[in-house]
Amino acid sequence: MLTAVVDSVGREHVLSRFGDKDWDFSPEVIAKNKSSAQRRASWLAEIPDILIDDAKAAVYCALRQGRHGQGYAATSCRAVIVEGLPLLLRHLSSLGIRNFSEVRSLHIADYVGTVGQSLSPTALSQRLTILDLVWWFSDEMLCPMVSHPFGGRSLNEVARVGEQRDNVVGRTAKTDIIPPTIQKALWEHCEKILAGAEALLDARDCGRLDGSNPQLLAVRDAALYQIQITSGMRNSESTGVANGCWRTEERVIPPGRRVTLHWVQTREIKTSGGAIMDYLVPGELFRSLEILQRFSLPYQRRLAEEALWLEKALDAEGKPEGPLPARMTTAQAVQRLNHVREIGSHMLLTISHYASDHYGRGSRVEVMSVNACHEALHRLVKAAELDWTIANHQCRRTFAYNVANSRLGRMGLVFIKWQFKHASVAWSQLYAASPRQDQALYEDFGDEIFDSKVELIASWHDSDSRLSGGAGRKLLQTRGIAVKNMRELLTATADSVDLRSTGHAWCLSGTQGCHGQGVYDATMCGGCSQSIIDESQGAAWKMIYLDSLRLAAIQDCGPAVTLKAKRAVALSAQVLVDLGLPLPTTSQAEAYGAGSWVE
């Protein structure tokens, strides 16, 4: 069994099996903006069965077991089957290869040499992924490969996927930023559409306007653009907005200022795997959401009717009333019923013509797919008479760029990371990067940064240099070890170590460890195993020590604060001792408290 669905009473129904020609990944795909065709994949019929059987086994293992400790998404498995595998297997079959045990690295090297220059690294990687999976799951194959398909190199090396990643200096995203003039004109066009939306919806509700009227669809399309451009949501998240998914709350922030926050809640898929997340939006978006909710009511009613129709059809299965309608299998009917229930309150809905519902007209209600959203945005731009080729992801990139260049300044990146649900701030930096960057200038900056990094690490190896912090103390222990070529060691270290300054320490943790908490709580760096503190940061630690003393002197903050303050005093004092610096005197402490102390 490959995939199955469960009905309302807990019975399992097989949707597709391992041996089927067509695989249906619908139960595995969380995103609702995928069309039915994007949830299915068909295996080649003209390729030798033993090649197909082992390819199936490799994809199945990737789906169920994952690779390198990471699970393979159903959409990734479908991409392997549909986009990459057919061309490669046809090529191998044309060479007379009947199974994977006959594949040699020379065959693949010749193939890469022939087509590699005409394909992007991503496209080439897609074609070769099946070989990587077959090799990885060799124990599950009928005819496993006898030698590594890439001559011992990784798939990314062969496909050149890592080339751009290795040179991160000056990188910018490939997605275009919507120009400000286009943003302004398109927003004003959407506002004009939504201003007349109530009259159009009144006409529809009293039967004077058909639901498929282009003016009505423009209301939905305008709301779609405003949701994406004001929130930065991915398309899968924006199409997941449902009835009543927005709320307003008031918070009090230091020093006692009240702020009003507006939130939209939807399902985030790519990072969290389907968790419900909040997105901060401007309050003006709520009016568009209210209009969109009213627009979607007839679609939602039709979904509710379809759900009742499917329930009755499933109850009548096997009874004298007859079989399931529309040539559905029981599993397909259960899967559709589950899907209809899940999208019943979604608001970005459309009519799909790939299948029928209870009306039997060759159409049924679906969530807008990625392609449908692209078409909707294109209609908006065309109606606004603008010269711009728009795409869904441009809204997300534009949002990030606008935030990064707003009054938030550097904190904009922190907000973008949270709003975009990025696993690393590096992705947020990429989204917010300027599209007009000078690559050569960034490379010069990179060279200078690298040279200064080497000089800094060299100063730490000086026998007279005093260090503190967990990594600093370990570094002191290595000074007694003889090194054949110090310059090579320093260069290799600078190339492999992530080194960030917090202002009071050097952090080696990269994206691990405290995730930057030491920026806000400096004493964390004093005892952290990933920190190096040198004498240049001694003045900062004297101030940290004095701040900790002042906090420890407060008696009415509770035992937890007192304990933390005492621990901070001890940590900062130890750092100063490690650096060979005297603790601040009483007169210095008094001057610091009065704001007149100078190091």
N, C-alpha and C positions, 0 to 999 in steps of 0.2 A: 504494500500500500504506500502511495506517495502522499496524497492529501485526502482528508476526510472532513466532513462537517457533522455537527451534533445538533439534533432537533430539540424542541422544547422539553421533551421528556427524557433527554439524556441518551437517546439512541444514536449510534454512530453510523454514518452513511459514507461510503467510499466515493470520492469525487474522481480520482484518477489513480491508476496503479503503475508500478514500475515498468511493466511491459507494454503499456499503452504507447501508441504513436504520438498522441497529444497529451501533454502534461498541463494540468490546471493548477496554478499556484494561488488561486483566489483566497483560500483561507489563510495563507501565509503573508499576504500583502496587507499591511495596516493602512497605508495611504489610500484615501478614497478618491483621489484625483487621477487614478489610473483607469483607463478604459478596459473593457472586458478583453480586448485583444492584447493589451499590455500585461495581462495576468496569465496568459497562456503561451505555450511554446510547442512547436511541432518538430519532431526528429526527422532527419532525412531518410527517405525510403530507398534511394539508389546506392547507398554506401553499404559495404559488407556488414552483415549483422554483428560479427564479433567485434568490429570497431565501434559500432553503435552501442553494443551492450556494455563494453568497458567504459565508454564515454558516459553512458547513463549512470553507471556505478560511481564514477568519479564525481559527477555533479550531485548525485544523491548523497554521497558521503560528505561533500562540502556543505550541503544544506543541513544535514543532521548532525555532523560532528564538528564542522568548522575547520579552519586551518590556522596554524600558528596561534592557537588559543582564541581566535576570533571567529565568530559565526559568520557564515555566508548568508546574506539576505536573499530572499526569494527572487527579488528583482535582479540581483547580480547573477544568480543561477540562470534566470531566463535570458539575460544578456549573453551569457556564455553560449547557450544553445542557439539563439537566434542570430546574434550579430557576429560572433567570431568563429564558432565551430564549423559551420557549413563550408566556408571557403577553404579552411585548412584541411578538413577531412576529404574534400573533393580533390585537393592537390595531392594528398598522400595516396588516395585511391588511384589517381592517374599515374602514379609512380609504380603501381603494382603492389603496394603495401596492403596486406590483408588484415593485419592486427598490429597493436602497439609494440609488441616485442620485436618487430622488424624495423622500428623507427630508430635511426641513428642521429647523432648530433650533426653529422655532415648534411643529412637531409634538411634539417632545420636551418643550419647555417646558410645553405644554398637558397632556401626559401626566403630567409630574412634579407640576404643580399639582393634578391630579385625584387621583392616588394617593399622592403624596409624604408627606402628613401622616399617612396611615394605616399607612405602612410604616416600619420601622426603617431607619437609614442603610445597614446591611449588606444588607437585603433589597432596597432600592431600587438599591443599587450592583450587585447580582447581575442585576437586570433590565436595567440599562443597559450592562453590561460588553460585550455583543456589539457595540454601536454604537462603543464605544471601540476595540475590536479591529479592526472593519471600517475605521474611519478610520485607525488606525495602519498597517495593512497594505493601504493603498489601491492600491499597485502590483500587488497580487496579485488584486484584485477584477475580476470581469466588469463590474460596474456600480458603480464607486466613488462615494462621496459627493462632491458638488460643493462642499459647505460643511461647516464643523465642526458636529457634531451638538449640541454644548453651547454654541454661540456663543463659542468660544474659551476657555471655562472647562474645568478638569480634571474628570474623573469624580468625584473625591473632593469637589470643591467643590459640584457639582450634587447629589450624594447626601448631603452634610453629614457625610461619614465623618470628616473631620478636626476636627469641632467639639470633641469630648471630648479629642482628642489635644492641641489647642491650649491647653487649660486643664488642665495636668498637676498643678497644685497640689491636694493633697488627694485625688487620684484613688485609688480602691480597686477591686479586682476585682469583677466581677459574680457570680462563683461564690461560693456560701455556704461558710462554714467550719463543719465539723461540731462541734457544741457538745461541750465536754469530758465532760459526763455521758453523752452518746450514744456518744462514742468509747470511754469506759470500759466501758459496758454491752455494746457491740458486740464489743469486743476479748475480754471475758470470755466472751461467747457463742461466739465463734470458738474460743477456747482449750478450751472444754468440748466442742465438736464434734471438734476435732483430738485431744483426749485419748482419745476412743473410736474414733479412725479405724483403728487397727491391727486391732481386733476386727472392724470392718466389712469391711476389706480381706481379712482371713483368710476371712470368710464368703463374700465374693465369689469369691475364688480357688479355694475348694473347691466352688463351685457352689450354695451355699445362699442366695445373694443375687444378684438380677439387677443388671446393670451400670447400669440406668436407675433404680435405687431412689433415692427422694428423699434418704434419709439419706446415701447415697454421694455424690450430687451436692452435698450440703451441705459435704462435706469439701473438694471442689474450690473451692466458693464462698468458704469460710472462708479458704483459702490465698490466693485472689485478693485478698480485702480486706486481708489482712495484708501481702502484697507491696506493694500500692499505698499503704497508709497509712504503712509504715515506710521506703519508698524515695522517694516522690514521683514515681515514674515516670508518664509518660503511659500511656494505655491501650494504645497501639500498642507500647510498650516492655515493659510488664508482661506482655502476652500473648505476647511473644516469648521468655520464659524457657524454657530447654531443659535437657535432662538434664545434670547436673554443671556447671551454669553458675555455681556459687558456689565461693568459696575463702577461706582465711584466711591472713594473713601477719603477721609481726612486723616492726616497724620501731623503730629507735632515734632518738629525737628529742632535741634539746638540752634539758637538760644531761645526756644519757646515759640518759634514761628510756625503758623499753621499752613499746611500745603494741601491742595486737593489733587488727588491722583486718579487717573482714569485708566481702567484695565479692560482688556479683552482676553478671554480665556479660550484656548483651543488646544488641540492635541499636537504635541511636538513629536516627530517620528525619527528624524535622522540621528540625533544624538542620544535621546532618552529611550527610544524604542516604543513610543506611544503614550508617554505620560502627559497629563493635563498640565499646561503651563500658562502663566500670566504674561501678557505683553502690555507694556506701557504705551498708551496712545493719547493724542490730543482729544479733549472733550468734544471738539467739533465733529469727530467721527461718529459719535453716538447717533446723531440725526440721520446720517447715511445708513447706519445699521438698522434703525427703526424702520426706515423706508424699505430697506432690503428685506426685513422680516415680513412686512406686509406684502411685498412683491412675491415672496416665496410661498404664501399660504395655499394657493391653488395646487402647486406642485406637491406640497406636503400632504394635502388632502388626498391627492391621487396616489401617493405612496401608501397612505393609511388604508385606502380602498384595496390597493394591490396586496397589502399584507393580509387583509381579511380574506381576499380571494384565494391566496396561496394556502392559508390555514385551512379553509374549507376543502380545497383540492387535495391537500395531504390527508385530511380526515376521511375523505371519500375514496382514497386509493384502495384498490382491492375490493371495493364494494360494487354493487350492481350499477351505481351511478356512472361508472366508467373510469378510464385511466386519467393520468394527469394531462392537463391541456398543454397546448403549444409544444408538443413532443418533448416535454421535459422529463428527465429521469427524476427519481425521488431525491437523489443527492443534489441535483441541480436546483430543484424546487426548494429544498431546505437551505441551500447556500444562498439563493436569491432572497428567501424570506429573512434570513439572518442579516443580509446586507441591507434590505429595505428597512428593517427595524433600526439598524445602526445609523442610517442616514435620514431617518424620518424627520428630524428637526434641523437638518442642515439648511442653509439659506442660499448658498450659491449653487442653484440647481438648473438643469437644462433638460431638453428632450433629446434622448439618444435614439437613433434609428437602426441600431444593430440587432434589436430583439423586440418582442412584444410583451405587453402586460395584459391586464384583464380587458382592456379595450380591443385588443387584437388588431391594432392598426399598423403594426410594424414599428412601434415606438414605445418607449417607456422613460420614466424619469430617472436621471442619474445626477450625481455630483459633477460639476464641470471638470473636465479632464484638463491636463496641461495644455494640450493642443487647443481645446475650446477656449481656454483663458487667453492663449496667444491670439486667437482670432478675435476675441472680444476687445482686447487692447488695440489691435490693428484697426478695428472698426471705429473705435473712439478717436484714434489719431487721424484717420481719414476724414471722419465727420468734422473734426476740428480744423481740417485743412492744414495740417502740419507736415513738414518734410522731415520725418524721422521714422526709422525702423525700430519699433519697440519690442521688448520681450519681457516676460515675467521677472526674470532674475535681475533685470536692469533696475527694477523698483527697489529690490533689496540692496543692491550695490549703491544706488543713489542715496538711499536712506543712511547707509553707513558713512558715506562721504560727507553728507550734510551734517551729521552729528559730529564727526571728527573735526569739522571746520566751524563748529558752533562755539558759543561762549563757554561750553563745558571744557574746552581745551583738552589737555592730556587725559582728564577724567572721562572724556568722551569714549576712549577705547575701552575703559572698564565697563561703561554702560553698554557699548555695542556687544562686548563679549557676553554680558548677561542677557541682553535683549535677543541676541541671535542664538543663544544657547550653544556657543562654541566651546569645544573642549580645551582649546588653547587660545591665548590672546594673539598668537601669531596669525591665526586666520582672521581675527578682527583687524589687525594691522593691514593685511592684504586687501580686505574689503574697503578699508578707509583710505588706501593709498591714492595719491594723486595720479590721474591718467596722463599728466604731462611731465612725469619724472625724467630726469636726465640720467640715463643708465651709467654713462661714463663717469659722471660726477659721483654717483653713489659708489661706484667701484673704487674711486680715489678715496672716498670716505672710509670704505671697508678696509683698504690697505693701511690707512693711517690708524684705524682702530685696532687692526691686528698687530701692527708694530708696537703700539702703546701697550697692548695686552702682553706681548712678549717682554717688554721692558718691566712691566709691573711684576710679572711672575719671576723675572730675574732678580728683582729687588728683594723678593721674599726669600730667595736662596742665599742672600748675603749673610754671612756669619754674624754680622752685627745687628741684623734686623730682628726686632722682637714682634712676635705675633700672638694673637689670641683667637678664640673661637674654636669650635671642634675641629674643623679642617686645618686651621692654622697650627694647632698643637700637634696634629699628625705630621704636618709638613716640617715642623721643627725636628721631629724624630728621624726624618730622611736625610738630614744634612750630613750625617756621618757616613753615608754610603757614597763611595767613589763613583763618578760618572765619566765615561770615556769621552763623550762629546756633549757638553752642556748646551751648546746652541741648538743641536738637533733635538735634545730633550725639551727645551723650552718651546721650540717651534711646534713640535708634536703636541705638547700639552696645550698650548694656546689654540691649536686647531681643533682639539677634541673636547675642550672644556667650555661649558656655558658659564660666562662670568658677568654678573650684573652687580651694579652698585646700588645699595639702599641708602647711601649717604652716611651710614654709620658702620657698614660692613660690606664685604664682597661676598656675594651669594653664588654658590656653585650648583644649586639644586635644579636649575632649569625649570621644568614645569612640574617637578615632583615636590615632596616635602611640604612646606607650609603654604605653598601657592601664593606667596607674597604677603602673608600676614605680618612678617617681620618689618615691613615698611611702616605699618601702623603701630606695632608693639615692638619697639626696638630691642627690649631685653630678650626677646625670643632668639635673636641672633647671637647673643652672648653664649648660650649653651647649645646652639645648633651644631650638628655634626657636619653641616654643609657650609659653614661660614668661615671666612678668614678676616680677621681684624688686624690692621697694621697701625703703625704709629701715626700715620697721617690722619687717622680717625680718632685719635686720643681726645681732642677737644670736644668732639661730639659726645664721647662717653663720659666726660666730666659733667656735661650738662644733663645727660641721662641719669647719672648718679645723683645729681642735685635734685632733679625732678622727682626721682624715686624717694629721696629723703623727705621732700615736702609732702608727698602723698602718704608716706608712712606716718607722718606726724598728725594726720587727720584721724580723729578718734571716733567719729560718728558715722562711718561708712560700712560698718559691719565687719565680721571676722574674715570673710572671703577677700575683701579688698585689702584689709590689713596684711593678711598672709601673702597676697600677691605682691604688695608693695615691699614687704621685707625680703621676699625672694628676688625682686628686681634690684634692691639695694645690694644684696649679696652678689648677684651676677655682675652688675656693673662695676662693683668694687674689685671683683676677681679679674675682670678685663683690664682695668687700670693697673693692677699688680702685674699681670702678664706683660703689659706693655712697658713696665718699669716707670710708670707715671705716678706721682704722689696724689693722694686723695685731696680734693679741694679743702682749703682751710675754712675755719669758721667765718672769717672776714669775707672770703670769696663767696661763701654760701649766702651771707647777708647781702652782698652786692648783687648776686644773681637774683635773689628774691626781689630786690629793689629795681631790677632791670638795668643796672649800670655795670655789671661784671663784664670784663673783657679778658679773653684768654691771653 
